[in-house]
Amino acid sequence: MNQTFRFNSISDFHSFCGLPKPEHPLISLIDYSKVVYPINDSEMKWIQNYYSVGLKRNVNAKFNYGQQPYDFDSGVLTFISPLQFLRVEINPDAVVEPTGWLLLIHPDFIWNTSLAKKIKSYDFFQYAVNEALFLSDKEEKIIVDILQNIEKEYQSNIDKFSQELIIAQIELLLIYSERFYERQFLTRKKSGHELISQFEEVLNRHFENGDMLRNGIPTVTTIAEQMNISPSYLGKLLRMHTQQTTQQHIQNRLIEFAKERLSTTNMSVSEIAYELGFEHPQSFSKLFKQKTNQSPLEFRQSFN
């Protein structure tokens, strides 16, 4: 079956997995051990119209995040945004029962709250399918306690404070998640440095093979795609390890290349600009002066 399932509501997902009707139409905490996907295929694809935060262990399915698959032997936290495409490879021979929690939040629940705009600023929702979050036992307990507090609140008698209290718990969950992501980035220096080396190799290739003359200056998205990671993940990695954005790295390499051409060849400024993918030489000269406080001709003359 090559069908892509579409879940427009939280109730749709509950029904699909054989779960009771959600206690609240716009927010639900699901015991992941009770989720049963009613299909026999080894692969399942779906699009959902709600946010989900999943804390899962021993899942009998393969989720690919970034460059490596995760086996879910320990607690792994994942984040999915509305309308993201999700592909799951299911292992029908698995004997270990999956456990964990799945928090579903419909966008309608957070409209007209402080979280409506803020939730878009969390990077892990942007590159959720590229980087999962590994949790220590202590971190996992913090997350589970918050999830259960959310459940207790929507299971209580709803009053004028209910939504505000649940929103506060969701924000707390996201703040802790961001803290734990920072820890993960800091403790994965080796793989981070390996990716930075790969980034530099990909970037250098654009300058060395005349690619920019044909395709223009490489974009952040182009480079990230060639590395098989998302632009957001690449940007966060570079900021963490180099204190510079991806765009700054591209521009710095461009200026280095221009300086090399200006100091070792007789090419005109216009020829160098075109080789670097600039449609207008004036744009190149403006960027060069912005970065070096000299015009390209002034830089060249300093060598004469």
C-alpha positions as CSV (number, residue, x, y, z in Angstrom):
1,M,0.0,0.0,0.0
2,N,1.4,3.4,-1.0
3,Q,-1.3,5.4,0.7
4,T,-0.4,8.6,2.6
5,F,-2.8,9.0,5.6
6,R,-4.0,12.5,6.5
7,F,-5.0,13.3,10.1
8,N,-6.9,16.6,10.2
9,S,-7.8,16.3,13.9
10,I,-6.5,14.6,17.1
11,S,-9.7,12.6,17.0
12,D,-8.7,11.2,13.6
13,F,-5.4,9.9,15.0
14,H,-7.2,8.4,18.0
15,S,-9.6,6.6,15.8
16,F,-6.9,5.4,13.4
17,C,-4.9,3.8,16.3
18,G,-7.9,2.2,18.0
19,L,-7.8,4.6,21.0
20,P,-10.8,6.0,22.9
21,K,-12.1,9.3,21.8
22,P,-9.9,12.1,23.2
23,E,-11.0,13.7,26.4
24,H,-10.2,17.2,25.0
25,P,-10.7,17.8,21.2
26,L,-7.6,20.0,20.9
27,I,-5.0,18.4,23.2
28,S,-4.3,14.8,24.2
29,L,-1.6,12.8,26.0
30,I,-1.4,9.3,24.6
31,D,0.2,6.3,26.3
32,Y,2.4,5.1,23.4
33,S,2.2,1.4,24.5
34,K,-1.5,1.5,23.5
35,V,-1.0,2.8,20.0
36,V,-1.7,0.2,17.4
37,Y,-1.3,1.0,13.7
38,P,-4.0,-0.9,11.8
39,I,-1.9,-1.7,8.7
40,N,0.2,-4.7,7.6
41,D,2.7,-2.8,5.5
42,S,6.3,-2.3,6.5
43,E,6.1,1.4,5.8
44,M,3.6,4.0,6.7
45,K,3.3,7.6,5.6
46,W,1.2,10.4,7.0
47,I,0.6,14.1,7.3
48,Q,-0.9,15.6,10.5
49,N,-2.6,18.9,11.1
50,Y,-1.3,19.3,14.7
51,Y,1.9,19.5,16.7
52,S,3.2,16.4,18.3
53,V,5.9,15.8,21.0
54,G,6.8,12.2,21.3
55,L,8.8,10.6,24.1
56,K,9.4,7.0,22.9
57,R,11.4,3.9,23.8
58,N,11.8,0.5,22.2
59,V,9.6,1.5,19.2
60,N,9.1,-1.3,16.7
61,A,9.7,1.2,13.9
62,K,12.6,3.0,12.3
63,F,12.6,6.8,12.3
64,N,15.4,8.5,10.4
65,Y,16.6,11.8,11.9
66,G,19.4,13.5,10.1
67,Q,22.2,11.2,9.1
68,Q,21.6,8.4,11.5
69,P,18.7,6.1,12.6
70,Y,17.9,5.9,16.3
71,D,16.9,2.7,17.9
72,F,14.9,4.2,20.8
73,D,16.5,1.9,23.4
74,S,16.6,5.0,25.7
75,G,14.3,7.9,25.9
76,V,14.2,9.9,22.7
77,L,12.2,13.1,22.3
78,T,10.9,14.1,18.8
79,F,9.0,17.1,17.5
80,I,6.6,17.2,14.5
81,S,4.9,20.4,13.2
82,P,1.6,20.6,11.4
83,L,1.7,19.5,7.8
84,Q,5.1,17.9,8.0
85,F,5.4,14.6,6.1
86,L,6.4,11.7,8.2
87,R,7.6,8.3,7.0
88,V,7.9,5.3,9.4
89,E,9.4,1.9,8.6
90,I,7.7,-0.7,10.8
91,N,9.3,-3.9,12.0
92,P,6.6,-6.5,12.2
93,D,8.9,-9.0,13.9
94,A,9.7,-6.8,16.9
95,V,9.1,-8.5,20.3
96,V,9.7,-5.6,22.7
97,E,6.7,-3.6,23.5
98,P,7.2,0.1,22.7
99,T,6.6,2.6,25.6
100,G,6.4,6.3,26.1
101,W,4.1,9.2,25.6
102,L,2.7,11.2,22.7
103,L,1.4,14.7,23.3
104,L,-0.8,16.1,20.5
105,I,-1.6,19.8,20.3
106,H,-3.9,21.2,17.7
107,P,-3.0,24.8,16.5
108,D,-6.5,26.0,17.5
109,F,-5.6,25.4,21.1
110,I,-2.8,27.9,21.1
111,W,-4.3,30.7,19.0
112,N,-4.5,34.1,20.9
113,T,-2.0,32.9,23.5
114,S,1.7,33.8,24.0
115,L,2.7,30.5,22.6
116,A,1.1,31.0,19.1
117,K,4.0,33.1,17.9
118,K,6.7,31.7,20.2
119,I,6.3,28.1,19.1
120,K,7.6,28.9,15.7
121,S,10.9,30.1,17.2
122,Y,11.9,26.7,18.5
123,D,14.4,25.2,16.0
124,F,13.5,21.7,16.9
125,F,10.1,22.0,15.4
126,Q,11.7,23.2,12.2
127,Y,14.2,20.3,11.9
128,A,12.3,17.8,13.9
129,V,12.9,15.1,11.3
130,N,16.6,15.8,11.3
131,E,17.6,15.8,14.9
132,A,15.9,13.8,17.7
133,L,16.7,14.6,21.3
134,F,18.3,11.9,23.5
135,L,17.3,12.2,27.2
136,S,19.2,11.1,30.3
137,D,17.1,9.4,33.0
138,K,16.9,12.7,35.0
139,E,15.9,14.7,32.0
140,E,13.3,12.1,31.0
141,K,11.7,12.3,34.4
142,I,11.4,16.1,34.1
143,I,9.6,15.8,30.7
144,V,7.3,13.0,31.9
145,D,6.2,15.0,35.0
146,I,5.3,18.0,32.8
147,L,3.4,15.8,30.3
148,Q,1.4,14.3,33.2
149,N,0.7,17.7,34.6
150,I,-0.8,18.7,31.3
151,E,-3.0,15.6,31.3
152,K,-4.2,16.2,34.8
153,E,-5.2,19.7,33.9
154,Y,-7.3,18.9,30.9
155,Q,-8.9,16.0,32.7
156,S,-10.0,18.3,35.5
157,N,-13.1,20.4,35.4
158,I,-12.5,23.0,32.7
159,D,-12.6,26.6,33.9
160,K,-11.3,30.0,32.8
161,F,-7.8,29.2,34.1
162,S,-7.4,25.8,32.4
163,Q,-6.1,26.9,29.0
164,E,-3.6,29.3,30.6
165,L,-2.3,26.7,32.9
166,I,-1.9,24.1,30.1
167,I,-0.2,26.7,27.9
168,A,2.2,27.4,30.7
169,Q,3.1,23.7,31.1
170,I,3.6,23.4,27.3
171,E,6.0,26.4,27.3
172,L,7.8,24.9,30.3
173,L,8.2,21.6,28.3
174,L,9.6,23.5,25.3
175,I,12.0,25.5,27.4
176,Y,13.4,22.4,29.0
177,S,13.6,20.7,25.6
178,E,15.6,23.7,24.3
179,R,18.0,23.4,27.3
180,F,18.5,19.7,26.7
181,Y,19.1,20.3,23.0
182,E,21.9,22.8,23.9
183,R,23.4,20.1,26.1
184,Q,23.2,17.6,23.3
185,F,25.0,19.9,20.8
186,L,27.7,20.7,23.4
187,T,28.3,17.0,24.2
188,R,28.5,15.9,20.5
189,K,31.6,17.9,19.6
190,K,33.1,15.1,17.5
191,S,30.2,14.6,15.2
192,G,29.7,18.4,15.1
193,H,33.2,19.0,14.0
194,E,32.9,16.2,11.4
195,L,29.8,18.0,9.9
196,I,31.6,21.3,9.9
197,S,34.5,19.7,8.0
198,Q,31.9,18.3,5.5
199,F,30.4,21.8,5.2
200,E,33.7,23.3,4.4
201,E,34.4,20.6,1.7
202,V,31.0,21.2,0.1
203,L,31.5,24.9,0.2
204,N,35.0,24.7,-1.3
205,R,33.7,22.6,-4.2
206,H,31.4,25.3,-5.2
207,F,34.3,27.7,-5.6
208,E,36.8,25.3,-7.1
209,N,34.8,23.8,-10.0
210,G,33.3,26.9,-11.5
211,D,29.8,26.0,-10.2
212,M,28.9,29.6,-9.3
213,L,29.4,30.8,-12.9
214,R,26.7,28.4,-13.9
215,N,24.4,28.4,-10.9
216,G,25.2,31.6,-8.9
217,I,26.3,31.9,-5.3
218,P,25.3,28.8,-3.3
219,T,22.4,29.3,-1.0
220,V,22.2,27.9,2.6
221,T,19.5,25.5,1.4
222,T,21.6,24.2,-1.4
223,I,24.5,23.4,0.8
224,A,22.4,21.8,3.5
225,E,20.7,19.6,0.9
226,Q,24.1,18.4,-0.3
227,M,24.9,17.5,3.3
228,N,21.6,15.7,3.8
229,I,20.6,17.9,6.8
230,S,18.2,20.8,7.1
231,P,19.2,24.5,6.8
232,S,18.1,25.1,10.4
233,Y,20.2,22.3,11.8
234,L,23.3,23.4,9.8
235,G,22.8,27.0,11.0
236,K,22.5,26.0,14.6
237,L,25.5,23.7,14.4
238,L,27.7,26.5,12.9
239,R,26.6,29.1,15.4
240,M,27.3,26.7,18.2
241,H,30.8,25.8,17.1
242,T,32.0,28.9,15.1
243,Q,29.8,31.8,16.4
244,Q,28.9,32.5,12.7
245,T,25.9,31.9,10.6
246,T,25.9,29.8,7.4
247,Q,25.5,32.9,5.3
248,Q,28.5,34.5,7.0
249,H,30.6,31.5,6.2
250,I,29.5,31.6,2.5
251,Q,30.3,35.3,2.3
252,N,33.7,34.9,4.0
253,R,34.7,32.2,1.6
254,L,33.5,34.4,-1.3
255,I,35.7,37.3,-0.1
256,E,38.7,34.9,0.3
257,F,38.2,33.7,-3.2
258,A,37.9,37.2,-4.6
259,K,41.1,38.3,-2.8
260,E,42.9,35.4,-4.3
261,R,41.8,36.4,-7.8
262,L,42.5,40.1,-7.2
263,S,46.0,39.4,-6.0
264,T,47.2,36.6,-8.3
265,T,45.4,37.3,-11.7
266,N,44.8,40.1,-14.1
267,M,41.1,39.5,-14.3
268,S,39.0,42.6,-14.1
269,V,36.6,43.2,-11.2
270,S,33.7,42.5,-13.5
271,E,35.2,39.2,-14.6
272,I,35.7,38.1,-11.0
273,A,32.2,39.2,-10.0
274,Y,30.7,37.1,-12.8
275,E,32.9,34.1,-11.9
276,L,31.5,34.4,-8.4
277,G,27.9,34.3,-9.6
278,F,27.1,38.0,-9.3
279,E,24.7,39.3,-11.9
280,H,25.9,42.9,-11.3
281,P,29.5,43.8,-10.5
282,Q,28.3,46.7,-8.4
283,S,26.8,44.1,-5.9
284,F,30.1,42.3,-5.7
285,S,32.0,45.6,-5.1
286,K,29.5,46.6,-2.4
287,L,29.8,43.3,-0.5
288,F,33.6,43.4,-0.8
289,K,33.8,46.9,0.7
290,Q,31.4,46.0,3.4
291,K,33.5,43.1,4.4
292,T,37.0,44.6,4.0
293,N,36.6,48.4,4.2
294,Q,38.2,48.5,0.8
295,S,36.9,48.4,-2.8
296,P,38.2,45.6,-5.0
297,L,40.5,48.0,-6.9
298,E,41.8,49.5,-3.6
299,F,42.7,46.0,-2.4
300,R,44.4,45.2,-5.7
301,Q,46.4,48.4,-5.7
302,S,47.7,47.6,-2.2
303,F,49.8,44.9,-3.8
304,N,51.4,47.2,-6.4
